[in-house]
Amino acid sequence: MRTKLPEEIKVKPKLAEIINHMEVGDQVRFEAKKHGALTAARSAVSRANSRLGATEYRVFSNDNGVTYMVTREAPIH
């Protein structure tokens, strides 16, 4: 058995982790085939907004979910 380094284990980052690490002003384009379905993004955005108690994250798609954008904006007070 060969001993591996952690960098050798290919792990796809979870969509929710990417969303949680976005900073205010970020806009990220995702591809459903690579990153997960639009429904998964909507769930992650909903959980993040709920945790913050404000609507900072938004998700939208112009091509029926083949690709989608997640944005994070400063909350309006």
Steps between C-alpha positions, in 0.01 A plus 500: 500500500633841401480792741347811345519867581176687572542699176481176302144431611276677250201642683237711331415796725143510619281767349394622844865544606571715196192713566588541870847627408374767261566859603266796459518613138588156361318353203578137416393309187432129552438220253240250617687209343816579699376661820148371567145569400331838523274359772806422714621858454160639598505289816851611591411865438186468709691347791773769479242782497314340789821471702579869435146617568509710181480451126861539390520209258302467179500231234374529143525322168432612143519153345267282710769399747775384264708781647411733782641800683520549874556853623563637847402859568507712812168483684270800469409647837 
